[in-house]
């Protein structure tokens, strides 16, 4: 049995708290995948990001932590409809931060991208959404088995 762990990173920038959030998500995923593989369980991780600058930062983290073989970065350019949703969610100016609505929309877009990519790369994977203990007790954005 192979386990698939996935994280949908809603970060829209690598400035300020975005870099910290990305690294925390990446480390959580990397640790879980590496530890489970060390224990002899076949595990692969996927992290979905929405912008090229975030993909580049995630690739740097991938090299830094030596997980190129077990953690894949899923990147899909935003479609016009996705950009429209983000702009609408942003609403009025809110300073340098990201609104809760904008973060929620970004997470949904990243999650849909994550599920599509896992389905394409792991066609036999079955997503587990209920029941059973999740690895490390973390509510992964995607948890599936092959």
C-alpha positions, 0 to 999 in steps of 0.5 A: 500500500502506498500513502499519498499526503497532500497540502494545498498552500494558499500562500499568495506571496513569499513576503512577510508571513507567506514565506513562513507559512510555506516553509511550515507547510513544507516542513510538516509534509516533508517530515511526515513523508520522510518519517513514514518512508524511514519506517518502511511505509511507501509514502509520497507527498504533494504540495500545491502552490499557485504562483511561480515565485512560490513554486521557486521558493518551494523548490529551494525548500525541496533541495534544502531538505533533500526531499526531491524524490518524495515530495512533489511540487504541484504548480498550475498557472492561475486561470482567468476565472481563478484570478477573478475569484481572487480579485473578488475575494480581495474586495476593498484594499486591506493593506499588505496582508491577505483577507480571510476570504482571499485566503479561503478562495486561494486554498480552494483553488490550490486544493482543486489543483492538488486533487487534479494533479494527484489523480493524473500522477497517481491514477489508482489513488483513492482519497480517504476523507472519513474514518481511520487515523490520519498520519501524525493526526494531521488533517491533510488537505489530501490523504489517499492510498494506492 
